[in-house]
């Protein structure tokens, strides 16, 4: 059995082992007070040299990764210099898309912290982004492909007394893409009542009208037909979208309140009601007619606007001196046909049209739960996980799982962490396989000296690879492994003593 077969069949326990054994950079977003959220940057210039395997092709080279932090400001770059071991050619995929390819070298720029500072903005790769309490958009990433990562931005502005605020994001500044905005108010923020003054109500809108997307090759689609595609643009590798270019829109109304807030425990409660409006693409109508004919499912012709209700509780617990902390969230969901809670999630960007078609073929109303659990011990072992689970899981009503771990500082000179996301789960056994519904990022490294590190990077991501199963061989975007053993030079730039 070759390495590719072993990797493709790697089960969830293998991924969990990797999470415990590999080092990954701290995640950039602070998702709703998530205990796993870390600082975006340190003042260091890292240069990992090594060998990289993308699919079955090898490359040698290095990445320039300077990171700077000044109090609330953080900046990080990631510039790859890699050459093929086969013919010595330069790998230019990460630089494609004109200005977008140049901006892709900016891993992030951020100012402040969401929900903590009056002004927060982040530009670059978005991970675990959310809007409001997450009824429509939650655990969202704009870059399922590492080498074709997008440059988006998110913000949260609540000045003065914080009576009024607005939060939102834009997924990719290189063209017409997903936009989300949520204005909110705290009408009783100046009240002396300790519970009433925390009440917040907001209205969120998410709209996507992306005209082009990566032609991701999928093999696990639950649909009875194959979505037709156009030829990819030779300069950008992008194809025209079929459904989302006509507009995919959601509306969410939510409200939340803090029920208890004392030094060692905080309890919040919230409720929300959301709509996913009908996508009016002529191509979608045509394909639904084909499904009705092929699968004998006439109900899909009734496709229209769907809606859903949810209510939840989030609790945070901190022991004295921050020895142990835990955060738990549990949410009940009840929704109609043609609706999926948190529709804009970690896997939405992998194949937007496939997600829309799956939504349009979901002809059953159902209920479900969403839960997360995070915790840390002495700030040395940190773990978080979450599960979006319908009570009646099916191919058109799927689940989502995410896990993130960090054991930074547990062993001297070793930093251990990793992330794993699996969406569109048709059965819980689907979580045990790395495929085109999975994203993983893990790393292991050991600091030999203050300036020298040995490590290995592993990513399960989407990349342009050569597929030799076709004759002649073709290049296409697939879910594949991205492995890089490296020797890293770390140059401390200066000390950042500002508290953040």
The 8 nearest C-alpha neighbors of each residue, nearest first, counted from 0:
[[1, 4, 5, 2, 3, 6, 8, 7],
 [2, 0, 4, 3, 5, 6, 7, 55],
 [1, 3, 5, 4, 6, 0, 7, 55],
 [4, 2, 6, 5, 1, 7, 54, 55],
 [5, 3, 7, 6, 2, 1, 8, 0],
 [4, 6, 2, 8, 3, 7, 9, 1],
 [7, 5, 3, 9, 8, 4, 2, 433],
 [6, 8, 4, 5, 433, 9, 3, 434],
 [9, 7, 5, 6, 432, 10, 4, 433],
 [8, 10, 6, 7, 432, 13, 433, 5],
 [11, 9, 431, 432, 13, 12, 8, 14],
 [10, 12, 431, 14, 13, 15, 430, 432],
 [13, 11, 15, 14, 10, 16, 431, 9],
 [14, 12, 16, 11, 10, 15, 9, 17],
 [13, 15, 11, 17, 16, 12, 18, 10],
 [16, 14, 12, 18, 17, 13, 11, 19],
 [17, 15, 13, 19, 14, 18, 12, 20],
 [18, 16, 20, 14, 19, 15, 21, 13],
 [19, 17, 417, 15, 16, 416, 20, 21],
 [18, 20, 16, 17, 21, 416, 415, 15],
 [21, 19, 17, 18, 415, 16, 443, 416],
 [443, 22, 20, 442, 441, 415, 416, 17],
 [442, 21, 23, 415, 443, 416, 414, 441],
 [24, 22, 442, 417, 441, 416, 25, 21],
 [23, 25, 26, 22, 416, 417, 442, 441],
 [26, 24, 37, 23, 27, 39, 38, 36],
 [27, 25, 28, 36, 37, 24, 39, 126],
 [26, 28, 39, 25, 37, 126, 29, 36],
 [29, 27, 30, 26, 126, 36, 127, 128],
 [28, 30, 36, 33, 32, 31, 113, 27],
 [31, 29, 33, 32, 28, 127, 128, 129],
 [30, 32, 33, 29, 114, 129, 113, 132],
 [31, 33, 30, 29, 34, 36, 114, 113],
 [34, 32, 30, 35, 31, 36, 29, 373],
 [33, 35, 36, 373, 32, 374, 326, 375],
 [34, 36, 33, 37, 381, 383, 382, 373],
 [37, 35, 29, 33, 34, 26, 28, 27],
 [36, 38, 25, 26, 35, 39, 27, 29],
 [39, 37, 40, 27, 36, 25, 41, 26],
 [40, 38, 27, 73, 37, 25, 26, 41],
 [39, 41, 68, 66, 73, 38, 67, 74],
 [40, 42, 67, 68, 66, 43, 39, 495],
 [43, 41, 67, 66, 492, 68, 493, 491],
 [42, 44, 491, 492, 66, 490, 41, 65],
 [43, 45, 65, 490, 489, 64, 66, 491],
 [44, 46, 489, 64, 488, 65, 43, 47],
 [45, 47, 63, 488, 487, 62, 64, 48],
 [46, 48, 487, 61, 486, 485, 62, 488],
 [49, 47, 61, 485, 486, 60, 487, 46],
 [50, 48, 485, 484, 60, 59, 61, 486],
 [49, 51, 59, 483, 58, 484, 485, 60],
 [52, 50, 483, 58, 482, 57, 59, 53],
 [51, 53, 57, 482, 56, 481, 54, 58],
 [54, 52, 481, 56, 55, 480, 57, 51],
 [53, 55, 479, 56, 480, 464, 52, 481],
 [54, 56, 53, 52, 57, 464, 465, 3],
 [57, 55, 53, 52, 54, 58, 83, 464],
 [58, 56, 52, 84, 51, 83, 53, 55],
 [59, 57, 83, 51, 82, 84, 50, 81],
 [60, 58, 50, 82, 81, 49, 51, 83],
 [59, 61, 81, 80, 49, 48, 82, 50],
 [60, 62, 48, 80, 47, 49, 79, 81],
 [63, 61, 79, 78, 46, 47, 80, 64],
 [62, 64, 78, 46, 77, 45, 65, 79],
 [63, 65, 77, 45, 76, 44, 46, 62],
 [66, 64, 44, 76, 45, 75, 43, 63],
 [67, 65, 75, 42, 43, 40, 74, 41],
 [66, 68, 42, 74, 41, 73, 40, 75],
 [69, 67, 73, 40, 41, 72, 42, 70],
 [70, 68, 72, 71, 73, 495, 67, 497],
 [69, 71, 497, 72, 499, 498, 68, 495],
 [70, 72, 111, 110, 499, 69, 73, 68],
 [73, 71, 110, 69, 70, 68, 109, 111],
 [72, 74, 68, 109, 40, 108, 67, 39],
 [75, 73, 108, 67, 66, 107, 68, 109],
 [74, 76, 66, 106, 107, 65, 105, 67],
 [77, 75, 105, 106, 64, 104, 65, 78],
 [76, 78, 64, 104, 63, 106, 105, 62],
 [77, 79, 63, 104, 62, 76, 64, 80],
 [80, 78, 62, 81, 61, 63, 77, 93],
 [79, 81, 61, 60, 62, 78, 82, 90],
 [82, 80, 60, 59, 90, 89, 58, 79],
 [83, 81, 89, 58, 88, 87, 59, 90],
 [82, 84, 58, 87, 88, 85, 86, 57],
 [83, 85, 58, 57, 87, 86, 82, 59],
 [86, 84, 83, 87, 57, 56, 88, 58],
 [85, 87, 88, 83, 84, 82, 89, 58],
 [86, 88, 83, 82, 84, 85, 89, 58],
 [89, 87, 83, 82, 86, 90, 85, 84],
 [88, 90, 82, 81, 91, 83, 87, 80],
 [91, 89, 81, 82, 92, 88, 83, 80],
 [90, 92, 94, 93, 89, 95, 81, 80],
 [93, 91, 94, 95, 90, 146, 147, 463],
 [92, 94, 146, 91, 147, 95, 100, 103],
 [95, 93, 100, 91, 92, 101, 96, 103],
 [94, 96, 100, 92, 93, 97, 235, 91],
 [97, 95, 100, 99, 235, 98, 94, 234],
 [98, 96, 100, 99, 95, 101, 94, 235],
 [97, 99, 101, 100, 102, 96, 173, 95],
 [100, 98, 102, 96, 97, 101, 173, 103],
 [99, 101, 94, 95, 96, 103, 97, 98],
 [102, 100, 98, 103, 99, 104, 94, 97],
 [101, 103, 99, 104, 100, 105, 98, 150],
 [104, 102, 100, 105, 101, 150, 99, 149],
 [103, 105, 77, 102, 78, 76, 101, 106],
 [106, 104, 76, 103, 107, 102, 123, 75],
 [107, 105, 76, 75, 123, 77, 104, 124],
 [108, 106, 123, 75, 122, 105, 74, 124],
 [107, 109, 74, 122, 121, 73, 123, 75],
 [110, 108, 121, 73, 120, 72, 122, 107],
 [109, 111, 72, 71, 120, 119, 121, 73],
 [110, 112, 119, 71, 116, 118, 109, 72],
 [113, 111, 115, 119, 116, 114, 110, 29],
 [112, 114, 115, 119, 155, 116, 29, 111],
 [115, 113, 116, 112, 155, 31, 32, 117],
 [116, 114, 112, 113, 117, 111, 119, 118],
 [115, 117, 118, 112, 111, 114, 119, 113],
 [118, 116, 157, 158, 156, 119, 115, 161],
 [119, 117, 156, 116, 155, 111, 157, 120],
 [120, 118, 111, 155, 154, 110, 112, 113],
 [121, 119, 154, 110, 109, 153, 155, 111],
 [120, 122, 109, 152, 153, 108, 110, 154],
 [123, 121, 152, 108, 107, 151, 109, 150],
 [124, 122, 107, 150, 151, 106, 152, 105],
 [123, 125, 150, 106, 149, 107, 151, 142],
 [126, 124, 140, 141, 123, 128, 151, 127],
 [125, 127, 140, 128, 28, 139, 124, 27],
 [128, 138, 126, 139, 140, 30, 28, 129],
 [129, 127, 139, 138, 126, 137, 125, 30],
 [128, 130, 137, 136, 133, 138, 139, 131],
 [129, 131, 133, 136, 132, 137, 167, 181],
 [130, 132, 133, 129, 181, 203, 201, 253],
 [133, 131, 134, 130, 253, 129, 269, 271],
 [132, 134, 137, 136, 130, 131, 129, 135],
 [133, 135, 341, 132, 340, 136, 271, 273],
 [136, 134, 341, 133, 342, 340, 343, 137],
 [137, 135, 343, 341, 133, 129, 130, 344],
 [136, 138, 129, 133, 139, 344, 341, 128],
 [127, 139, 137, 344, 128, 345, 129, 140],
 [140, 138, 344, 345, 128, 127, 137, 126],
 [141, 139, 126, 345, 125, 142, 127, 128],
 [140, 142, 125, 170, 149, 348, 143, 124],
 [143, 141, 148, 144, 149, 140, 145, 124],
 [142, 144, 349, 145, 460, 461, 141, 348],
 [145, 143, 461, 147, 142, 460, 148, 146],
 [146, 144, 148, 147, 460, 143, 142, 461],
 [145, 147, 93, 148, 144, 462, 92, 461],
 [148, 146, 144, 145, 93, 149, 142, 92],
 [149, 147, 142, 145, 144, 146, 103, 124],
 [150, 148, 142, 171, 124, 151, 103, 141],
 [149, 151, 123, 171, 124, 103, 172, 102],
 [150, 152, 171, 170, 123, 169, 172, 122],
 [151, 153, 122, 121, 169, 168, 123, 170],
 [152, 154, 168, 121, 167, 120, 169, 122],
 [153, 155, 120, 119, 166, 167, 168, 121],
 [154, 156, 166, 119, 165, 113, 118, 120],
 [155, 157, 118, 164, 165, 117, 119, 158],
 [156, 158, 164, 117, 161, 163, 118, 165],
 [159, 157, 117, 161, 156, 160, 118, 164],
 [158, 160, 161, 157, 117, 162, 163, 164],
 [159, 161, 162, 158, 188, 189, 157, 163],
 [162, 160, 157, 159, 158, 163, 164, 185],
 [161, 163, 185, 160, 184, 188, 186, 164],
 [164, 162, 184, 161, 157, 183, 185, 165],
 [165, 163, 157, 183, 156, 182, 184, 161],
 [164, 166, 182, 156, 181, 155, 183, 157],
 [167, 165, 155, 181, 154, 180, 156, 182],
 [166, 168, 180, 179, 154, 153, 181, 155],
 [169, 167, 153, 179, 152, 178, 154, 170],
 [168, 170, 178, 152, 151, 177, 171, 153],
 [169, 171, 151, 177, 141, 176, 168, 178],
 [172, 170, 151, 150, 173, 149, 169, 176],
 [171, 173, 151, 174, 150, 170, 169, 175],
 [174, 172, 171, 99, 175, 150, 98, 149],
 [175, 173, 172, 176, 171, 209, 210, 99],
 [174, 176, 209, 208, 210, 173, 177, 172],
 [177, 175, 209, 207, 208, 171, 174, 170],
 [178, 176, 207, 170, 206, 169, 208, 209],
 [177, 179, 169, 206, 168, 205, 207, 170],
 [178, 180, 205, 167, 168, 204, 206, 169],
 [179, 181, 167, 204, 203, 166, 205, 182],
 [180, 182, 203, 166, 202, 165, 167, 183],
 [183, 181, 165, 201, 164, 202, 166, 180],
 [184, 182, 201, 164, 200, 165, 163, 181],
 [183, 185, 163, 200, 162, 199, 186, 164],
 [184, 186, 199, 162, 188, 187, 198, 163],
 [187, 185, 184, 188, 162, 199, 198, 196],
 [188, 186, 196, 190, 189, 185, 195, 198],
 [187, 189, 196, 185, 190, 186, 162, 197],
 [190, 188, 187, 196, 191, 160, 186, 162],
 [191, 189, 187, 196, 192, 188, 195, 193],
 [190, 192, 193, 189, 196, 195, 188, 187],
 [191, 193, 190, 195, 194, 196, 187, 189],
 [194, 192, 196, 195, 191, 197, 190, 260],
 [195, 193, 196, 197, 192, 258, 257, 256],
 [194, 196, 197, 192, 198, 193, 187, 190],
 [195, 197, 188, 187, 190, 194, 198, 193],
 [196, 198, 195, 256, 194, 257, 188, 199],
 [199, 197, 256, 195, 196, 185, 255, 187],
 [200, 198, 185, 255, 254, 184, 256, 197],
 [201, 199, 254, 183, 184, 253, 255, 185],
 [202, 200, 183, 253, 182, 252, 254, 181],
 [203, 201, 252, 181, 251, 182, 253, 183],
 [202, 204, 181, 251, 180, 250, 252, 201],
 [205, 203, 250, 180, 179, 249, 181, 251],
 [206, 204, 179, 249, 248, 178, 250, 180],
 [205, 207, 248, 178, 247, 177, 179, 249],
 [208, 206, 177, 247, 246, 176, 209, 178],
 [207, 209, 246, 244, 243, 176, 245, 210],
 [210, 208, 176, 244, 175, 211, 207, 243],
 [209, 211, 244, 240, 239, 208, 175, 212],
 [212, 210, 239, 240, 238, 209, 237, 213],
 [213, 211, 237, 238, 214, 240, 239, 210],
 [212, 214, 237, 215, 238, 236, 211, 476],
 [215, 213, 238, 476, 212, 237, 216, 231],
 [214, 216, 476, 213, 477, 217, 350, 349],
 [215, 217, 477, 476, 214, 218, 475, 478],
 [218, 216, 219, 435, 215, 220, 477, 478],
 [217, 219, 220, 216, 435, 434, 221, 436],
 [220, 218, 217, 221, 435, 434, 436, 222],
 [219, 221, 222, 218, 217, 353, 223, 225],
 [222, 220, 394, 219, 223, 395, 357, 425],
 [221, 223, 224, 220, 357, 225, 356, 394],
 [222, 224, 290, 221, 294, 225, 293, 220],
 [225, 223, 222, 226, 290, 289, 293, 286],
 [224, 226, 227, 223, 222, 220, 228, 286],
 [225, 227, 224, 228, 353, 286, 352, 241],
 [228, 226, 225, 229, 241, 224, 286, 282],
 [229, 227, 226, 230, 238, 239, 241, 240],
 [228, 230, 238, 239, 231, 227, 240, 214],
 [231, 229, 238, 232, 228, 239, 237, 233],
 [232, 230, 238, 237, 236, 233, 229, 214],
 [231, 233, 236, 237, 235, 234, 238, 230],
 [232, 234, 236, 235, 231, 237, 230, 238],
 [235, 233, 232, 236, 96, 95, 237, 231],
 [234, 236, 237, 96, 232, 233, 95, 231],
 [237, 235, 232, 231, 233, 234, 213, 238],
 [238, 236, 213, 231, 212, 235, 232, 211],
 [239, 237, 231, 211, 212, 229, 214, 230],
 [238, 240, 211, 210, 229, 212, 241, 237],
 [239, 241, 211, 210, 244, 242, 243, 212],
 [242, 240, 282, 243, 244, 239, 352, 283],
 [243, 241, 280, 244, 352, 245, 283, 240],
 [242, 244, 246, 245, 208, 247, 209, 352],
 [245, 243, 208, 210, 209, 246, 242, 240],
 [246, 244, 243, 280, 242, 208, 279, 278],
 [247, 245, 208, 243, 244, 207, 248, 278],
 [246, 248, 207, 206, 243, 278, 208, 245],
 [249, 247, 206, 205, 276, 275, 246, 207],
 [248, 250, 275, 205, 274, 204, 276, 206],
 [251, 249, 204, 274, 273, 203, 205, 275],
 [250, 252, 273, 203, 202, 272, 204, 274],
 [253, 251, 202, 272, 271, 201, 273, 203],
 [254, 252, 271, 201, 200, 270, 202, 272],
 [253, 255, 200, 199, 269, 270, 201, 271],
 [254, 256, 269, 199, 268, 198, 270, 200],
 [255, 257, 198, 197, 268, 267, 258, 199],
 [256, 258, 267, 259, 197, 266, 194, 268],
 [257, 259, 266, 267, 194, 256, 268, 260],
 [260, 258, 266, 265, 257, 261, 267, 264],
 [259, 261, 265, 264, 266, 262, 258, 257],
 [260, 262, 264, 263, 265, 259, 266, 316],
 [263, 261, 264, 260, 317, 265, 316, 318],
 [262, 264, 317, 316, 261, 318, 265, 319],
 [265, 263, 316, 261, 315, 262, 260, 317],
 [264, 266, 260, 315, 259, 314, 261, 316],
 [267, 265, 314, 259, 258, 313, 257, 315],
 [268, 266, 257, 313, 258, 312, 256, 314],
 [267, 269, 312, 256, 255, 311, 257, 313],
 [270, 268, 255, 311, 254, 310, 256, 312],
 [269, 271, 310, 254, 309, 253, 311, 255],
 [272, 270, 253, 309, 252, 308, 254, 310],
 [273, 271, 308, 252, 251, 307, 253, 309],
 [272, 274, 251, 307, 306, 250, 252, 308],
 [275, 273, 306, 250, 249, 305, 276, 251],
 [276, 274, 249, 305, 304, 248, 338, 306],
 [275, 277, 304, 248, 249, 274, 278, 305],
 [278, 276, 304, 303, 279, 275, 302, 247],
 [277, 279, 247, 280, 246, 276, 245, 242],
 [280, 278, 277, 281, 245, 283, 284, 246],
 [279, 281, 283, 282, 245, 242, 278, 284],
 [282, 280, 284, 283, 285, 279, 242, 245],
 [283, 281, 285, 280, 284, 241, 286, 242],
 [284, 282, 286, 280, 285, 281, 242, 287],
 [283, 285, 281, 287, 282, 286, 288, 280],
 [284, 286, 282, 288, 283, 287, 281, 289],
 [285, 287, 289, 283, 288, 284, 282, 290],
 [288, 286, 290, 284, 289, 285, 283, 291],
 [287, 289, 291, 285, 286, 290, 284, 292],
 [288, 290, 286, 292, 287, 291, 293, 285],
 [291, 289, 287, 293, 292, 288, 294, 286],
 [292, 290, 296, 297, 295, 288, 289, 294],
 [291, 293, 289, 290, 295, 294, 288, 296],
 [294, 292, 290, 295, 291, 289, 223, 296],
 [295, 293, 296, 290, 291, 292, 223, 289],
 [294, 296, 291, 292, 293, 297, 290, 298],
 [297, 295, 291, 294, 298, 299, 290, 292],
 [296, 298, 291, 299, 300, 295, 292, 301],
 [299, 297, 300, 296, 301, 362, 291, 302],
 [298, 300, 301, 360, 302, 297, 296, 287],
 [299, 301, 298, 302, 297, 287, 288, 291],
 [302, 300, 299, 298, 303, 297, 362, 359],
 [303, 301, 299, 300, 359, 337, 304, 277],
 [304, 302, 277, 301, 305, 337, 276, 359],
 [303, 305, 276, 277, 275, 337, 306, 274],
 [306, 304, 338, 337, 275, 274, 335, 336],
 [307, 305, 274, 273, 338, 335, 334, 275],
 [306, 308, 334, 273, 333, 272, 335, 274],
 [309, 307, 272, 333, 332, 271, 334, 273],
 [308, 310, 332, 331, 271, 270, 333, 272],
 [311, 309, 270, 331, 330, 269, 271, 332],
 [310, 312, 330, 269, 329, 268, 331, 270],
 [311, 313, 268, 329, 267, 328, 330, 269],
 [312, 314, 328, 267, 327, 266, 268, 329],
 [313, 315, 266, 327, 326, 265, 267, 328],
 [316, 314, 326, 265, 264, 325, 266, 327],
 [315, 317, 264, 325, 324, 263, 326, 314],
 [318, 316, 324, 263, 323, 321, 264, 325],
 [317, 319, 323, 321, 322, 263, 324, 320],
 [318, 320, 321, 322, 317, 263, 323, 262],
 [319, 321, 322, 318, 323, 317, 377, 324],
 [320, 322, 319, 323, 318, 317, 324, 377],
 [323, 321, 377, 320, 318, 376, 319, 324],
 [322, 324, 376, 318, 321, 375, 377, 317],
 [325, 323, 317, 374, 375, 316, 318, 321],
 [324, 326, 374, 316, 373, 315, 375, 317],
 [325, 327, 315, 373, 314, 372, 374, 316],
 [328, 326, 372, 314, 371, 313, 373, 315],
 [327, 329, 313, 371, 370, 312, 314, 372],
 [328, 330, 370, 311, 312, 369, 313, 371],
 [329, 331, 311, 369, 368, 310, 370, 332],
 [330, 332, 368, 309, 310, 311, 367, 369],
 [333, 331, 309, 367, 366, 368, 308, 330],
 [334, 332, 366, 308, 307, 365, 309, 367],
 [335, 333, 307, 365, 364, 306, 308, 366],
 [336, 334, 364, 306, 305, 338, 307, 337],
 [335, 337, 364, 363, 362, 338, 361, 305],
 [336, 338, 305, 361, 358, 359, 362, 335],
 [339, 337, 305, 336, 306, 335, 275, 334],
 [338, 340, 342, 341, 337, 358, 396, 334],
 [341, 339, 342, 134, 135, 338, 307, 332],
 [340, 342, 135, 136, 134, 343, 137, 344],
 [341, 343, 339, 340, 135, 344, 136, 347],
 [342, 344, 136, 341, 347, 135, 139, 137],
 [345, 343, 139, 138, 137, 347, 346, 342],
 [344, 346, 139, 140, 138, 347, 343, 422],
 [347, 345, 349, 344, 348, 422, 436, 143],
 [346, 348, 344, 343, 349, 351, 345, 350],
 [347, 349, 350, 346, 351, 141, 143, 142],
 [350, 348, 346, 347, 143, 351, 215, 436],
 [351, 349, 353, 348, 352, 347, 354, 215],
 [352, 350, 354, 353, 347, 348, 355, 349],
 [351, 353, 355, 354, 350, 242, 356, 243],
 [352, 354, 356, 355, 350, 351, 357, 226],
 [355, 353, 357, 351, 352, 356, 358, 350],
 [354, 356, 358, 352, 357, 353, 359, 351],
 [355, 357, 359, 353, 358, 354, 352, 360],
 [358, 356, 354, 360, 395, 355, 359, 353],
 [357, 359, 355, 361, 356, 337, 360, 354],
 [358, 360, 356, 357, 337, 361, 302, 355],
 [361, 359, 357, 299, 358, 362, 356, 395],
 [362, 360, 395, 358, 337, 359, 363, 336],
 [361, 363, 336, 360, 337, 298, 299, 364],
 [364, 362, 336, 361, 365, 335, 337, 396],
 [365, 363, 335, 336, 334, 362, 366, 333],
 [364, 366, 334, 333, 363, 335, 391, 367],
 [367, 365, 333, 332, 390, 389, 334, 364],
 [366, 368, 389, 390, 332, 388, 331, 333],
 [369, 367, 331, 388, 330, 332, 387, 389],
 [368, 370, 387, 330, 386, 329, 388, 331],
 [371, 369, 329, 328, 385, 386, 330, 368],
 [370, 372, 385, 328, 384, 327, 386, 329],
 [371, 373, 327, 384, 383, 326, 385, 328],
 [374, 372, 383, 326, 325, 382, 34, 327],
 [373, 375, 325, 324, 381, 382, 326, 34],
 [374, 376, 381, 380, 324, 378, 323, 377],
 [375, 377, 323, 378, 380, 379, 322, 381],
 [376, 378, 322, 379, 323, 375, 321, 380],
 [377, 379, 376, 375, 380, 381, 322, 323],
 [380, 378, 409, 377, 406, 408, 407, 376],
 [381, 379, 406, 376, 375, 405, 378, 382],
 [382, 380, 375, 405, 374, 404, 406, 379],
 [381, 383, 404, 373, 403, 374, 405, 375],
 [384, 382, 373, 403, 372, 402, 404, 374],
 [383, 385, 402, 401, 372, 371, 403, 373],
 [384, 386, 371, 401, 370, 400, 372, 402],
 [385, 387, 400, 370, 399, 369, 388, 371],
 [386, 388, 369, 399, 398, 368, 400, 370],
 [389, 387, 398, 368, 367, 386, 369, 390],
 [390, 388, 367, 392, 391, 366, 368, 398],
 [389, 391, 367, 366, 392, 388, 365, 368],
 [392, 390, 389, 393, 365, 366, 396, 367],
 [391, 393, 389, 396, 397, 390, 425, 426],
 [394, 392, 396, 425, 395, 397, 391, 426],
 [393, 395, 425, 396, 221, 397, 392, 424],
 [394, 396, 361, 357, 393, 397, 360, 358],
 [397, 395, 393, 392, 394, 361, 389, 398],
 [396, 398, 423, 424, 425, 392, 393, 394],
 [397, 399, 424, 388, 387, 423, 422, 389],
 [400, 398, 422, 387, 386, 421, 424, 423],
 [401, 399, 386, 421, 385, 420, 422, 387],
 [400, 402, 420, 385, 384, 419, 421, 386],
 [403, 401, 384, 419, 418, 383, 420, 385],
 [402, 404, 418, 383, 382, 417, 384, 419],
 [403, 405, 382, 416, 417, 381, 18, 383],
 [406, 404, 416, 381, 415, 407, 380, 382],
 [405, 407, 380, 415, 379, 409, 416, 381],
 [406, 408, 414, 415, 409, 379, 405, 413],
 [407, 409, 410, 379, 414, 411, 406, 413],
 [408, 410, 379, 406, 407, 411, 380, 413],
 [409, 411, 413, 408, 412, 414, 407, 406],
 [412, 410, 413, 408, 409, 414, 446, 407],
 [413, 411, 446, 445, 410, 414, 408, 447],
 [414, 412, 445, 410, 411, 444, 415, 446],
 [413, 415, 407, 22, 408, 406, 444, 416],
 [416, 414, 22, 406, 21, 407, 405, 20],
 [417, 415, 405, 22, 404, 23, 21, 18],
 [416, 418, 441, 18, 23, 404, 440, 403],
 [417, 419, 403, 440, 439, 402, 18, 441],
 [418, 420, 439, 402, 401, 438, 403, 440],
 [421, 419, 401, 438, 437, 400, 439, 402],
 [422, 420, 437, 400, 436, 399, 401, 430],
 [421, 423, 399, 424, 436, 346, 398, 400],
 [424, 422, 397, 398, 399, 425, 436, 421],
 [425, 423, 398, 397, 422, 426, 429, 399],
 [424, 426, 394, 393, 397, 423, 392, 429],
 [427, 425, 428, 429, 424, 392, 393, 430],
 [426, 428, 429, 430, 424, 425, 431, 398],
 [429, 427, 430, 426, 431, 432, 424, 425],
 [428, 430, 427, 431, 426, 424, 432, 425],
 [431, 429, 428, 427, 432, 11, 421, 424],
 [432, 430, 10, 11, 429, 428, 433, 9],
 [433, 431, 10, 8, 9, 430, 429, 434],
 [432, 434, 7, 437, 9, 8, 10, 431],
 [435, 433, 436, 437, 432, 478, 7, 219],
 [434, 436, 478, 437, 217, 219, 433, 218],
 [437, 435, 434, 422, 421, 423, 346, 438],
 [438, 436, 421, 434, 435, 433, 420, 422],
 [437, 439, 420, 459, 460, 419, 421, 143],
 [440, 438, 419, 459, 458, 418, 420, 441],
 [439, 441, 458, 418, 417, 457, 459, 23],
 [442, 440, 417, 21, 23, 457, 22, 456],
 [22, 441, 443, 21, 456, 23, 455, 457],
 [21, 444, 442, 22, 454, 455, 20, 415],
 [454, 443, 445, 453, 22, 413, 455, 452],
 [446, 444, 413, 453, 452, 412, 447, 454],
 [445, 447, 452, 412, 448, 451, 453, 413],
 [448, 446, 452, 451, 445, 449, 453, 412],
 [447, 449, 451, 450, 446, 452, 412, 445],
 [448, 450, 451, 446, 447, 489, 452, 490],
 [449, 451, 489, 448, 488, 490, 452, 491],
 [452, 450, 488, 448, 447, 487, 449, 446],
 [453, 451, 446, 487, 445, 447, 486, 488],
 [454, 452, 486, 445, 444, 485, 487, 446],
 [444, 455, 453, 443, 485, 484, 445, 452],
 [454, 456, 484, 443, 483, 442, 485, 444],
 [457, 455, 442, 483, 482, 484, 441, 458],
 [458, 456, 482, 441, 481, 442, 440, 483],
 [459, 457, 440, 481, 439, 480, 460, 441],
 [460, 458, 480, 439, 438, 479, 481, 440],
 [459, 461, 144, 478, 438, 479, 458, 145],
 [460, 462, 478, 144, 477, 479, 476, 143],
 [463, 461, 476, 477, 464, 144, 460, 146],
 [462, 464, 476, 475, 477, 474, 465, 461],
 [465, 463, 474, 475, 54, 462, 476, 466],
 [464, 466, 474, 473, 467, 472, 475, 463],
 [467, 465, 473, 468, 472, 474, 464, 469],
 [466, 468, 472, 469, 465, 473, 470, 471],
 [469, 467, 466, 470, 472, 471, 473, 465],
 [470, 468, 472, 467, 471, 473, 466, 465],
 [471, 469, 472, 468, 467, 473, 466, 465],
 [470, 472, 469, 473, 467, 468, 466, 474],
 [473, 471, 467, 469, 470, 466, 465, 468],
 [474, 472, 466, 465, 469, 471, 475, 467],
 [473, 475, 465, 464, 466, 463, 472, 476],
 [474, 476, 463, 464, 477, 473, 465, 216],
 [477, 475, 463, 215, 462, 216, 464, 461],
 [478, 476, 461, 216, 462, 215, 479, 475],
 [477, 479, 461, 435, 460, 434, 462, 459],
 [478, 480, 54, 459, 460, 477, 461, 481],
 [481, 479, 459, 458, 54, 53, 482, 460],
 [480, 482, 53, 458, 457, 52, 459, 479],
 [481, 483, 457, 52, 51, 456, 480, 458],
 [482, 484, 51, 456, 455, 50, 485, 49],
 [485, 483, 455, 49, 454, 50, 456, 482],
 [486, 484, 49, 48, 454, 47, 455, 483],
 [487, 485, 453, 48, 47, 452, 49, 454],
 [488, 486, 47, 452, 46, 451, 48, 485],
 [487, 489, 451, 46, 450, 45, 47, 452],
 [490, 488, 45, 450, 44, 451, 487, 43],
 [489, 491, 44, 43, 450, 492, 45, 488],
 [492, 490, 43, 493, 42, 489, 44, 450],
 [491, 493, 43, 42, 490, 44, 494, 67],
 [494, 492, 491, 42, 495, 43, 67, 490],
 [493, 495, 496, 42, 492, 491, 41, 497],
 [496, 494, 497, 69, 493, 68, 42, 70],
 [495, 497, 494, 498, 70, 69, 499, 493],
 [498, 496, 70, 495, 499, 69, 71, 68],
 [497, 499, 70, 496, 71, 495, 69, 38],
 [498, 70, 71, 497, 38, 111, 112, 72]]
